[in-house]
């Protein structure tokens, strides 16, 4: 469709017409104001002129009184010569009481200017008194030239001031209108474009996608929709700063513009999300080419020496093959994008019906999980942790969910759903409540529980409301520092310590022990280990598996042990499956051990036999009293 060229010109014509009308109105207002002021000033000057003339005539009348008494025309004429110095006086006559002229003075007509002759005249008559008796009458006729000259100068000055003020106002007004026009244009631009990248925004893209979906639905016109997401964008922002994150977004936007055709649309939907709309009979091939080149060329598109390497995951869907509406198309591309993320990121995935069904199944599971948390159908199992002598020192609480229809659903399936949906926050609170219930049940049977380790998700600490809710639940559950400790991953530690209101620092100040889980798979920052002295460091099973034969793993574990011990931290080896692994870890000086080779996770009631009749456990690393000995390898206890 050709662009509408009538739109921009119509407002321009209106602005020009409006400006001309403003100028005319301003000119009329100025003239009316000047005229009004001129009338007022004329009246004032006329009165002043007449008053001055009467004063002058009165002085002359006083001097000419003697001549009037003696009826001396010569003396009277000499006295009237005093008016020669008054430029606006044109004629003076001294009359006797009977009205006859005694003497007169008249200015030469040649000496009078045009204004004096045609500017109007004023006549003043004053009595000539002698001892209070009128002996004559003096009539003075003067022109208004001085009045008009003064009034003219005043009006000119007034008009000049008004003109100057108007000119200045016009300049300011013009600049202000230009600024307003720029702001309006910027507002119109931002209504359809993203301010950071200059791409179309979500609203503009949604409108274009609606039109494309309609064409695909009604006329079978093929459309390809790509949804892109920058991999690990939050980590880029947190590690390198938001300026680097903005540079990464601009790099992605620039490359996308280069890869698509002129008629295709590229948009930034928000955050690190982008979308590409491709139309035409070869849109699917174009989409694959764009996605492939985006993956391949993005590293080279970054400025040399910049960090970090930016990568994207891409999901692709087709209209009308995969979806009939714009909303369905976005859902399909999002499902494909999710699959690309699951496949290791920096990848492209096409939407398939199987992926769609998987997404719907995840949505159903999410709804069921929400209901299960609300109905308190989440239970806990506890995996024992032993010291090198086989003494049970504490247990790790692990969430379990038994679906009313599907039965037991493994944590590997429902924990990712909880994290994606944000239900992990409520799940963590439910685990705290259940831990309180299980600990109270053990105590009611005369048992001496060992400390229970609860896992903290990063989402529980992101928002202020979630942090506050976590602390409130901790207080409401009455879980004491001797009863529970908290395990957190390195990413949680990294994020929370950068928060001025660090909840981990607060937990430590309250006396709760902290353990870093899966150490060696995340940031592994020694600086953060020094900043917050956690009680324990848990080595990920990746370094434990086959350690007796893997020299490199043994060296890394030994290094971790030395660092942890130098910071007075206890080291827990996770995933201990075989006796050879256990023995090698003991040789390296590991403190605590956890794994299926020692004991599988136990429901609360199954753990009672381990705790029954046992004395109160010592703090980890203190004392030698056993609570329960671990079984031999190969005979691990399971629920």
Secondary structure, DSSP 8 states (H G I E B T S, - for coil): -----HHHHHHHHHHHHHHHHHHHHHHHHHHHHHHHHHHHHHHHHHHHHHHHHHHHHHHHHHHTHHHHHTT-HHHHHHHHGGGGG-TTEEEEEEEETTS-EEEEEE--GGGS-HHHHHS-EEEEEEEEEETTEEEEEEEEEEESHHHHHHHHHHHHHHHHHHHHHHHHHHHHHHHHHHHHHHHHHHHHHHHHB-TTT-SB-HHHHHHHHHHHHHHHHHH---EEEEEEEETTHHHHHHHH-HHHHHHHHHHHHHHHHHHS-TTSEEEEEETTEEEEEEESTTHHHHHHHHHHHHHHHHHHHS-TT-SS---EEEEEEEETTTBSSHHHHHHHHHHHHHHHHHTTSS-EEE--HHHHHHHHHHHHHHHHHHHHHHTT-EEEEEEEEEETTSBEEEEEEEEEEEETTTEEE-HHHHHHHHHHHTTHHHHHHHHHHHHHHHHHHHHHTT----EEEEEE-THHHHSHHHHHHHHHHHHHHT--TTTEEEEEEHHHHHHHHTSTT-HHHHHHHTT--EEEEEETSS---HHHHHHS--SEEEE-HHHHTTTTT-HHHHHHHHHHHHHHHHTT-EEEE----SHHHHHHHHHHT--EE-STTTB--EETTTTHHHHTT------TTS----S-B---TT--B--
